[in-house]
Every structure is written in C-alpha cells, then in structure tokens.
Amino acid sequence: MENYTYRDDGNFDQSREDERELADRRRDLRELADPDYRLRPLEPSTREKQVIIGIARGLQNKLIADELGISINTVLCHRRRVMMKLDMHSAGELTRYAVSRKWV
C-alpha cells in the first residue's frame, strides 16, 4: 500500500517504506538482468562519497550543496541513494562509515 504525505506546496512525498520497496524491486530487476549483481560490493559513487564526507564533517545540506556546486535537492538525492545502497538509516551511521574508510 502506498502512503503519501502531502506538502504545503501541493507536492507529495512517498513514505520511507515505499522507497525501500521500490529499491528492492529495482535490485530484483538488476539481478534478473545480471545474476552476479549481488556478488559485487555496493560502493558509493564519487559524488555520493563527497556528500558522505560533508555529512561526516557535520555540514548542513545547504553547505554541502554550496561546497560541491550542486542544489540542495541533489544533495538530498545522493544522501537518500547512498543510505539505501549501504542500508544505513542515520547520519551517524554514515559518519561511522566514513571514519572506518578513513575519509575524514
């Protein structure tokens, strides 16, 4: 069942549960196309890595966007995507990940 939250600007957001379900479906489709898909490690892209480093440094999304020359929405998209990719649910988990990789 899809749950939507309507915002004041007339747009809506899907629930986190729906986002995870969509990510699972995409993963299943990729696996059908490439059976070795799950064997490969899911690593963040270069831009996702830059966003993770900004989060680990304690920067706000606006400051990360300004530093990288991208919009806040793009930062949020990278953040959401990398959290799904790495199965993490908080900025603290992303920070621990960055520290363990010696990125910060």
Secondary structure as UniProt FT lines:
FT   STRAND          4..6
FT   TURN            8..9
FT   STRAND          12..14
FT   HELIX           16..33
FT   TURN            35..36
FT   HELIX           37..39
FT   HELIX           46..56
FT   TURN            57..58
FT   HELIX           61..68
FT   HELIX           72..86
FT   HELIX           91..100
FT   TURN            101..102
//
